[in-house]
Amino acid sequence: MLENVRVVLVGTSHSGNIGSAARAMKTMGISDLCLVAPEAEIDGKSVALSAGASDVLGGTTIVSELSEAVSDCQLVIGASARSRTLDWPMVDGREAGVKLANEARDAKVAIVFGRENSGLNNAELQQCHFHVCVPANPEYSSLNLAMAVQLLCYEVRMAYLDLQNTHPEAAPEAYPHADDLERFYQHFEQSIADSGFIIKPHPGKVMEKIRRMFNRIRMEKQELNVMRGILTAFDKHISKPEK
Ligand code: SAH
């Protein structure tokens, strides 16, 4: 189950943090590490700080976009030092741990961490179902990256141990993977552009609101298929605006 939990580090700029994050993960039994467009390479400093966790570093995957890192994940939770960067569903660390452990029983899940200097940008935050913020000292709330990884992996582990001790609930409904949702949003945007509801170069905040709404609902796979079918049916009746 813990093998279904992926830690995603976006744009990390200190190689030592990559090593410390790997160590934090391994102590909690988590080993799937993915780097998105890292600014630092895995080097001697990473290996030194990973202590005995160089196997986690060795298995690291590197991709260029967050969407690639989470494409096969059913649940994506983004860690943010600021509690309300966007108006998005928020969970605390404990709730994040429970959600991740629960869904990792039969699907891939991811926790996403941002850059040391600027965190995650809005486009990245919008790819997450939930945001998690560790309610630290409001006057000094930004944790070191690897320490944030440690705290949240600990919460996943605690929730996982809890699940092992209790009777497992029914498996959660099958939710679509992030890449299926992304295709749905693109289809939706195209259809409402073709209908004339938005004008592609000036879409305003419509898609952000739509994403937020569907995030809140968390459609199941079957529901997503129905929505795609409805859009396709509507598409046939839309006369495309003149280019
Ligand atoms: N200066 C950045 C903070 C970067 S810290 C900013 O203002 O956003 C690097 C990463 O560690 C963050 O992007 C986040 O993923 C994680 N992190 C740090 N402090 C956190 C906190 N209090 N709660 C949740 N995640 C945190």
Residues whose N, C-alpha, C, O or C-beta is under 5 A from the ligand:
A	BS01	SAH	A79 S80 A81 V112 F113 G114 R115 E116 N117 S118 G119 L120 V132 C133 V134 A136 S141 S142 L143 N144 L145 A148
